[in-house]
Amino acid sequence: MNQKKTTLIIITGLLVLLVLFTAGCVSQPSEPAKEISIGYVTWDCAIASTNVMKQVFEEAGYDVTLVAVDAGPLFQALAKGDVDFTTTGWLPYTHENYWNSYGDKIDYVHENIKGAARIGLVVPSYVTIDSIEELNSAADSFDKRIVGIEPGAGITSRTEQAINEYDLDFTLVTSSSAGMAAELASAINKNEWIVVTGWSPHWKFSRYDLKFLEDPKGVYGGAEDIVTLSRLDLKTDDPKAYGILSRFEWTTADITSVMNAIAGGMSEKDAAKAWIDANPDKVAYWIGNA
């Protein structure tokens, strides 16, 4: 009888251990990944930083949605909370009008590139004028055209203002960032005169010998910051995501290297990954693992 009891106890114990072992081996369902959306305008600088941050947030465990819109709708979406953040607010000049309209409903998170951005009218260096004030004297050499980008861009409205303030006998031809770059490349290949709406950082300054025309009236403003902006409630809704954005800061050389890779034929995804792979310490710091 005692032997039977002992055997029963041993078997019962083994069964309990088996149940516990089996339970420990069964994988528990993991929490669903958090979701986050990045709004951006399809400018080269925005494409570069947005794709880098997409992969940074994926590394931090997020499902990321990219939302490509024009500048005006981007600021509206941030103000309404329809997108979580953008990495390329240009302030205080380029996006001044949008900030004046929506800034009280948007969180100014952090300058990710400080004081190194600039907009204005750009010409190849072989063009022999140096100031916007000289454009009319050489209007025929430019076919009286300023090649621009999207109608809703801040630099477009600044250029319309410049045409009025400098009384330029020029027409602003709106296009796109890619269209402007294509016309610039074509003119340079033919050694023709061309004036475009330009901004820095941009890969074209690495590829071509260019210069900004002086702007004595200050229509285009001075040095700018490239700023990370978010919807107002992101800080409280997702402190981890907001922390990443607060730490996100890089250099003109960083963003230019990604733009150059894309302009050279690399996919946006691969260009972003190449930069991330080359800068693990910086990425770890942004995520909060450093």
KELO-380254 format. One record per residue (C-alpha): z, x, y; residue number from 0; residue in one letter. Coordinates in Angstrom, 1 decimal, always signed. Layout:
<rs>
(r (Z X Y) NUM A)
...
</rs>
This chain:
<rs>
(r (+0.0 +0.0 +0.0) 0 M)
(r (+0.9 +2.8 +2.4) 1 N)
(r (-2.3 +4.6 +1.5) 2 Q)
(r (-4.4 +1.4 +2.2) 3 K)
(r (-2.6 +1.0 +5.6) 4 K)
(r (-3.3 +4.7 +6.4) 5 T)
(r (-7.0 +4.4 +5.5) 6 T)
(r (-7.3 +1.2 +7.6) 7 L)
(r (-5.7 +2.9 +10.6) 8 I)
(r (-8.1 +5.9 +10.3) 9 I)
(r (-11.1 +3.6 +10.0) 10 I)
(r (-10.0 +1.5 +12.9) 11 T)
(r (-9.5 +4.6 +15.0) 12 G)
(r (-12.9 +6.0 +14.1) 13 L)
(r (-14.5 +2.7 +15.1) 14 L)
(r (-12.7 +2.7 +18.4) 15 V)
(r (-13.9 +6.3 +19.0) 16 L)
(r (-17.4 +5.3 +18.1) 17 L)
(r (-17.4 +2.4 +20.5) 18 V)
(r (-16.0 +4.6 +23.3) 19 L)
(r (-18.6 +7.3 +22.5) 20 F)
(r (-21.4 +4.9 +22.5) 21 T)
(r (-20.3 +3.3 +25.7) 22 A)
(r (-20.2 +6.7 +27.3) 23 G)
(r (-23.8 +7.5 +26.2) 24 C)
(r (-25.3 +4.3 +27.6) 25 V)
(r (-26.6 +5.0 +31.0) 26 S)
(r (-25.2 +2.7 +33.7) 27 Q)
(r (-27.7 +1.2 +36.1) 28 P)
(r (-28.0 +3.3 +39.2) 29 S)
(r (-27.8 +1.8 +42.7) 30 E)
(r (-31.1 +0.9 +44.2) 31 P)
(r (-32.5 +3.4 +46.7) 32 A)
(r (-31.9 +2.6 +50.3) 33 K)
(r (-34.9 +1.6 +52.3) 34 E)
(r (-36.0 +3.0 +55.7) 35 I)
(r (-39.1 +2.6 +57.8) 36 S)
(r (-40.7 +5.1 +60.2) 37 I)
(r (-42.9 +3.9 +63.0) 38 G)
(r (-45.5 +6.2 +64.5) 39 Y)
(r (-48.7 +6.4 +66.5) 40 V)
(r (-51.6 +8.2 +64.7) 41 T)
(r (-51.4 +11.3 +67.0) 42 W)
(r (-51.5 +14.6 +65.2) 43 D)
(r (-48.0 +15.6 +66.2) 44 C)
(r (-46.6 +12.2 +65.1) 45 A)
(r (-48.5 +12.4 +61.8) 46 I)
(r (-47.0 +15.8 +61.2) 47 A)
(r (-43.4 +15.0 +62.0) 48 S)
(r (-43.5 +11.6 +60.3) 49 T)
(r (-44.8 +12.9 +57.0) 50 N)
(r (-42.2 +15.7 +57.0) 51 V)
(r (-39.4 +13.2 +57.7) 52 M)
(r (-40.7 +10.9 +55.0) 53 K)
(r (-40.3 +13.6 +52.4) 54 Q)
(r (-36.9 +14.6 +53.8) 55 V)
(r (-35.6 +11.0 +53.5) 56 F)
(r (-37.1 +10.7 +50.0) 57 E)
(r (-35.2 +13.9 +49.1) 58 E)
(r (-32.1 +12.2 +50.5) 59 A)
(r (-32.6 +9.2 +48.1) 60 G)
(r (-34.5 +6.7 +50.3) 61 Y)
(r (-37.6 +4.6 +49.7) 62 D)
(r (-39.6 +5.2 +52.9) 63 V)
(r (-42.2 +3.0 +54.5) 64 T)
(r (-44.6 +4.3 +57.2) 65 L)
(r (-45.7 +1.9 +59.9) 66 V)
(r (-48.7 +3.1 +62.0) 67 A)
(r (-49.0 +1.2 +65.3) 68 V)
(r (-50.1 +1.9 +68.9) 69 D)
(r (-47.5 +3.1 +71.4) 70 A)
(r (-46.7 -0.3 +73.0) 71 G)
(r (-46.2 -2.1 +69.7) 72 P)
(r (-44.1 +0.8 +68.4) 73 L)
(r (-41.6 +0.5 +71.2) 74 F)
(r (-41.6 -3.3 +70.8) 75 Q)
(r (-40.9 -2.9 +67.1) 76 A)
(r (-38.0 -0.5 +67.7) 77 L)
(r (-36.5 -2.9 +70.3) 78 A)
(r (-36.8 -5.9 +67.8) 79 K)
(r (-35.5 -3.8 +64.9) 80 G)
(r (-38.7 -4.2 +62.9) 81 D)
(r (-38.8 -0.4 +62.3) 82 V)
(r (-35.9 +1.9 +61.8) 83 D)
(r (-37.0 +4.9 +63.8) 84 F)
(r (-39.7 +7.1 +65.2) 85 T)
(r (-39.8 +10.9 +65.7) 86 T)
(r (-42.2 +11.0 +68.6) 87 T)
(r (-41.0 +9.4 +71.8) 88 G)
(r (-42.3 +11.6 +74.6) 89 W)
(r (-39.8 +11.4 +77.5) 90 L)
(r (-39.3 +11.2 +80.4) 91 P)
(r (-43.0 +11.0 +81.5) 92 Y)
(r (-45.5 +10.0 +78.8) 93 T)
(r (-43.6 +6.9 +77.6) 94 H)
(r (-41.8 +6.2 +80.8) 95 E)
(r (-43.3 +2.7 +81.2) 96 N)
(r (-42.4 +1.7 +77.6) 97 Y)
(r (-38.9 +3.2 +78.0) 98 W)
(r (-38.4 +1.3 +81.2) 99 N)
(r (-39.3 -1.9 +79.4) 100 S)
(r (-37.5 -1.5 +76.1) 101 Y)
(r (-35.1 +1.4 +76.5) 102 G)
(r (-32.0 -0.8 +76.8) 103 D)
(r (-32.8 -2.1 +73.3) 104 K)
(r (-33.5 +1.2 +71.7) 105 I)
(r (-31.1 +4.1 +70.6) 106 D)
(r (-32.0 +7.4 +72.1) 107 Y)
(r (-30.9 +9.5 +69.2) 108 V)
(r (-31.7 +13.1 +69.9) 109 H)
(r (-34.4 +15.5 +71.2) 110 E)
(r (-36.0 +17.0 +68.2) 111 N)
(r (-38.2 +19.4 +70.3) 112 I)
(r (-36.6 +20.0 +73.7) 113 K)
(r (-38.5 +20.8 +76.9) 114 G)
(r (-41.6 +22.2 +75.2) 115 A)
(r (-44.0 +19.2 +75.4) 116 A)
(r (-46.6 +18.7 +78.1) 117 R)
(r (-49.5 +16.3 +78.9) 118 I)
(r (-52.4 +16.6 +81.3) 119 G)
(r (-56.1 +17.3 +81.6) 120 L)
(r (-57.4 +20.1 +79.5) 121 V)
(r (-60.6 +22.1 +79.6) 122 V)
(r (-61.9 +25.1 +77.7) 123 P)
(r (-60.9 +28.4 +79.4) 124 S)
(r (-64.5 +29.3 +80.2) 125 Y)
(r (-64.6 +26.4 +82.7) 126 V)
(r (-64.3 +28.0 +86.1) 127 T)
(r (-62.1 +25.4 +87.8) 128 I)
(r (-58.3 +25.5 +87.5) 129 D)
(r (-57.1 +22.3 +89.2) 130 S)
(r (-57.6 +18.5 +89.0) 131 I)
(r (-58.4 +18.7 +92.7) 132 E)
(r (-61.5 +20.7 +91.9) 133 E)
(r (-63.0 +18.2 +89.4) 134 L)
(r (-65.2 +16.3 +91.9) 135 N)
(r (-66.8 +19.6 +93.0) 136 S)
(r (-68.0 +20.0 +89.4) 137 A)
(r (-68.4 +16.4 +88.4) 138 A)
(r (-72.0 +16.7 +87.2) 139 D)
(r (-71.1 +19.6 +84.9) 140 S)
(r (-68.7 +17.2 +83.1) 141 F)
(r (-71.1 +14.3 +83.2) 142 D)
(r (-68.5 +12.6 +85.3) 143 K)
(r (-66.5 +11.8 +82.1) 144 R)
(r (-62.9 +12.4 +81.0) 145 I)
(r (-62.6 +12.1 +77.3) 146 V)
(r (-59.5 +10.2 +76.4) 147 G)
(r (-57.6 +8.7 +73.5) 148 I)
(r (-56.3 +5.2 +72.8) 149 E)
(r (-56.1 +2.7 +75.7) 150 P)
(r (-52.4 +2.1 +75.1) 151 G)
(r (-51.3 +5.7 +75.1) 152 A)
(r (-49.0 +6.9 +77.9) 153 G)
(r (-51.4 +9.7 +78.7) 154 I)
(r (-54.2 +7.1 +79.2) 155 T)
(r (-52.3 +5.3 +81.9) 156 S)
(r (-51.4 +8.6 +83.6) 157 R)
(r (-55.0 +9.6 +83.6) 158 T)
(r (-56.0 +6.2 +85.2) 159 E)
(r (-53.4 +7.0 +87.8) 160 Q)
(r (-54.8 +10.5 +88.3) 161 A)
(r (-58.3 +9.1 +88.8) 162 I)
(r (-56.9 +6.9 +91.6) 163 N)
(r (-54.6 +9.5 +93.2) 164 E)
(r (-57.1 +12.3 +93.2) 165 Y)
(r (-60.0 +9.9 +94.0) 166 D)
(r (-62.0 +11.3 +91.1) 167 L)
(r (-65.6 +10.3 +90.7) 168 D)
(r (-65.0 +10.2 +86.9) 169 F)
(r (-64.9 +7.6 +84.2) 170 T)
(r (-62.2 +7.7 +81.6) 171 L)
(r (-63.8 +7.2 +78.2) 172 V)
(r (-61.1 +6.0 +75.8) 173 T)
(r (-61.4 +6.9 +72.1) 174 S)
(r (-58.8 +8.2 +69.7) 175 S)
(r (-57.0 +11.4 +69.1) 176 S)
(r (-59.5 +12.3 +66.4) 177 A)
(r (-62.5 +11.2 +68.6) 178 G)
(r (-61.3 +13.3 +71.5) 179 M)
(r (-60.8 +16.4 +69.3) 180 A)
(r (-64.3 +15.9 +67.8) 181 A)
(r (-65.9 +15.8 +71.2) 182 E)
(r (-63.9 +18.8 +72.3) 183 L)
(r (-65.1 +20.8 +69.3) 184 A)
(r (-68.7 +19.8 +69.8) 185 S)
(r (-68.7 +20.8 +73.5) 186 A)
(r (-67.0 +24.2 +72.8) 187 I)
(r (-69.5 +24.9 +70.0) 188 N)
(r (-72.3 +24.4 +72.6) 189 K)
(r (-70.4 +26.2 +75.4) 190 N)
(r (-70.5 +23.0 +77.5) 191 E)
(r (-68.1 +21.8 +80.1) 192 W)
(r (-65.7 +19.1 +79.0) 193 I)
(r (-62.4 +17.7 +80.2) 194 V)
(r (-60.1 +15.8 +77.9) 195 V)
(r (-56.7 +14.2 +78.0) 196 T)
(r (-54.6 +16.7 +76.2) 197 G)
(r (-51.0 +17.4 +75.2) 198 W)
(r (-49.0 +20.2 +73.7) 199 S)
(r (-47.8 +20.8 +71.0) 200 P)
(r (-51.2 +20.2 +69.4) 201 H)
(r (-53.3 +22.2 +66.9) 202 W)
(r (-56.3 +22.5 +69.3) 203 K)
(r (-54.4 +25.1 +71.3) 204 F)
(r (-54.2 +27.3 +68.2) 205 S)
(r (-57.9 +26.8 +67.4) 206 R)
(r (-59.5 +27.0 +70.8) 207 Y)
(r (-58.9 +28.9 +74.1) 208 D)
(r (-57.9 +26.1 +76.4) 209 L)
(r (-56.0 +25.5 +79.6) 210 K)
(r (-54.3 +22.7 +81.5) 211 F)
(r (-55.8 +21.9 +84.9) 212 L)
(r (-53.1 +22.3 +87.6) 213 E)
(r (-51.7 +19.0 +88.8) 214 D)
(r (-50.5 +19.5 +92.4) 215 P)
(r (-49.7 +15.8 +92.8) 216 K)
(r (-47.5 +15.8 +89.7) 217 G)
(r (-49.1 +12.8 +88.2) 218 V)
(r (-48.5 +14.0 +84.6) 219 Y)
(r (-45.0 +15.1 +85.3) 220 G)
(r (-43.5 +18.3 +84.0) 221 G)
(r (-42.0 +19.6 +80.7) 222 A)
(r (-41.0 +16.8 +78.3) 223 E)
(r (-38.8 +16.3 +75.3) 224 D)
(r (-40.0 +14.9 +72.0) 225 I)
(r (-37.3 +12.5 +71.1) 226 V)
(r (-36.1 +10.7 +68.0) 227 T)
(r (-35.6 +7.0 +68.8) 228 L)
(r (-34.1 +4.3 +66.5) 229 S)
(r (-33.3 +0.6 +66.4) 230 R)
(r (-29.9 -0.1 +68.0) 231 L)
(r (-28.0 -1.0 +64.8) 232 D)
(r (-29.1 +1.8 +62.6) 233 L)
(r (-26.0 +4.0 +63.4) 234 K)
(r (-23.7 +1.3 +62.1) 235 T)
(r (-25.9 -0.1 +59.3) 236 D)
(r (-26.7 +3.3 +57.8) 237 D)
(r (-24.6 +6.2 +59.1) 238 P)
(r (-26.2 +8.6 +56.5) 239 K)
(r (-29.7 +8.0 +57.8) 240 A)
(r (-28.5 +8.2 +61.4) 241 Y)
(r (-26.8 +11.5 +60.6) 242 G)
(r (-30.1 +12.9 +59.3) 243 I)
(r (-31.8 +11.9 +62.5) 244 L)
(r (-29.0 +13.3 +64.7) 245 S)
(r (-29.5 +16.7 +63.0) 246 R)
(r (-33.3 +16.7 +62.9) 247 F)
(r (-34.4 +19.4 +65.3) 248 E)
(r (-37.2 +21.9 +65.0) 249 W)
(r (-39.6 +24.0 +67.1) 250 T)
(r (-43.1 +23.9 +68.5) 251 T)
(r (-44.1 +26.5 +65.9) 252 A)
(r (-42.8 +24.3 +63.1) 253 D)
(r (-44.7 +21.2 +64.1) 254 I)
(r (-47.8 +23.2 +65.0) 255 T)
(r (-47.9 +24.8 +61.5) 256 S)
(r (-47.9 +21.4 +59.9) 257 V)
(r (-50.6 +20.2 +62.3) 258 M)
(r (-52.7 +23.3 +61.7) 259 N)
(r (-52.5 +22.8 +57.9) 260 A)
(r (-53.7 +19.2 +58.2) 261 I)
(r (-56.5 +20.1 +60.7) 262 A)
(r (-57.5 +22.8 +58.2) 263 G)
(r (-58.1 +20.3 +55.5) 264 G)
(r (-54.8 +20.0 +53.7) 265 M)
(r (-53.6 +16.4 +53.0) 266 S)
(r (-50.7 +15.1 +55.2) 267 E)
(r (-48.5 +15.0 +52.1) 268 K)
(r (-49.3 +18.5 +51.0) 269 D)
(r (-48.9 +19.9 +54.5) 270 A)
(r (-45.5 +18.3 +54.9) 271 A)
(r (-44.4 +19.6 +51.5) 272 K)
(r (-45.6 +23.1 +52.2) 273 A)
(r (-43.4 +23.2 +55.4) 274 W)
(r (-40.4 +21.7 +53.6) 275 I)
(r (-40.7 +24.2 +50.7) 276 D)
(r (-40.8 +27.0 +53.2) 277 A)
(r (-37.8 +25.8 +55.1) 278 N)
(r (-35.2 +24.7 +52.6) 279 P)
(r (-32.1 +25.7 +54.6) 280 D)
(r (-33.3 +23.6 +57.6) 281 K)
(r (-34.0 +20.6 +55.5) 282 V)
(r (-30.6 +20.9 +53.7) 283 A)
(r (-28.9 +20.9 +57.1) 284 Y)
(r (-30.7 +17.8 +58.2) 285 W)
(r (-29.8 +16.0 +55.0) 286 I)
(r (-26.2 +17.2 +55.3) 287 G)
(r (-26.1 +19.4 +52.3) 288 N)
(r (-25.8 +22.7 +54.1) 289 A)
</rs>
